[in-house]
Amino acid sequence: MLIIFLILAVSLTAFSCRSESGNVYQGKLPGKKELADMNRYLVQKDRERIESYIDRRDLPMKESPSGLWYYIEVAGEGSDFTDNDRIIMEYDCFLIDGTLCYSSTELGPRELILGRSEMEPGLNQALRMLKPGGKGTFILPPFLAFGLKGDGKKIPPRSTLVYEIRIPSKK
């Protein structure tokens, strides 16, 4: 019975990738140049959306060399955070359209180990700009957030994220 099931599964898989005419897709796939052009286009559109968001809200944002947008409202005190530092952050995470995705008000503060915890690359960069007691707003373009996949929960694919982050002072 198991062998029949395996043969059936392999047969269905092989035939499901064919078009109605029975042929495997043989269209021309985009080359490196086309993919690079499309990537440049998407990055530019993301940038335009972010700049529009900043202008509409009259935010005093700056852009890092990596493309992370930031406004440090309160720098905090003490040493800069480095790899392996344990950080507790209070935060609100929004889509650029204002939809609240995650919040420490609902979920509790988020505890991370810098450089070791799974987090968006832009969030890793953002936390390194703050110190204990710091507060800032950060805009992560899709390539610094969850990219082409989203997070599989509340953040859709290719989403620009806005983080409002507060780092409690050490006691």
Order of alpha helices (4+ residues) and beta strands (2+ residues): alpha-alpha-beta-beta-beta-beta-alpha-beta-alpha-beta-beta
